Amino acid sequence: MLVEMLKEITQLPGISGYEERIREKAIEWIEDYADYKVDAIGNLIVELGEGEEKAIFMAHMDEIGLMITGITNDGKLKFRKIGGIDDRLLLGRHVKVITEKGELDGVIGVTPVHLNLERKFDTIPWHSLEIDIGAESKEEAEEMGVKVLDFAVFKKHFSILNNKYIATRSLDDRFGVVALVEAIKDLVDHDLDGKYIFAFTVQEEIGLKGAKFLANSYSPKYAIAVDSFACCSFLTGDVRLGKGAVIRAVDNAAIYTPSLARKALEIAKKNNIPVQIGVTGGGTDASAFEFKSQTLALSAPIRYLHSETEMLHLDDLKALIKLIEALVFELE
């Protein structure tokens, strides 16, 4: 079931500001279980329980990608990066261009080694690259449906490795979306000791915009992001794929509330949930609440983050779902 959900949600294109398809899929999954609402900026919100705002759990729907900024006279598409993309990943890639008329295949071409007379192999910056959709003129590209402000994502291949790993683009943070959906389904029939907000946020990759909007509406005791843990290097210590969910204690944007991290670790161990605790880079939606709530980030370790081959261990996702549910029941 989790594999099927991951495949469905990761294959949907949706960069920051263009999360409609992901939101529609999440609504499809939850509408038979719980009421929901969509706020003015596009966050999808489910509230369970009543009374005091106890906790908000947030998973972002957007992915990194490319926004079309222009069409050249010979029909190539100029673009800018949306979110953190390593320029080395762009060259020679297949992409899907998403237009109002539908999807178009495209490629970001590379000069053949046979023609590279200067033998220069330096990384080419994104602003010097173009997407080729097979059009031979600007007019032909427009006839194919392309307009400025359309967007593109890497063409996605979904792999199951050794029956336990999933590798595909946009696991960040679509696995978090799946985790929240599964938690909602499991929790909806329980009596909860307060109000718990589950938010599927927008525009995380360009500055936590959806979470900042939520921080204007909610003041929970705990604000918890469910997001990726970039793994694995000297920075991340002993954290490894397959060893459990991760309590993301520190990253580039926050030192999450230490007492809450310790409490989450205690709850995980009490419930025999495989868990790790570690430090990584980046930032999460929880940072938007750092001046009003106790904050924490819960994660699954992801290998090759922000690439076409992001990799997740299924057991880590299962542990993460159990940890979210345990915190709902046991946080005071």
Secondary structure, DSSP 4 states (H G I P E B T S, - for coil): -HHHHHHHHHSS--BTT--HHHHHHHHHHHTTT---EE-TT--EEEEES-SSEEEEEEEE--B-EEEEEEE-TTS-EEEEEES---GGGTTT-EEEEEETTEEEEEE-----GGG-TT---PPPPGGG--BB-S-SSHHHHHHTT--TT-EEEEPP--EEETTTEEE-TTHHHHHHHHHHHHHHHHHTTS--SSEEEEEEES--TTT-HHHHHHHTT---SEEEEEEEEEE-SGGGTT--TTS-EEEEEE-SS-B--HHHHHHHHHHHHHTT--EEEEE-SS--GGGGGTTTSEEEEEEEEEETTTSTT-EEEHHHHHHHHHHHHHHHHH--
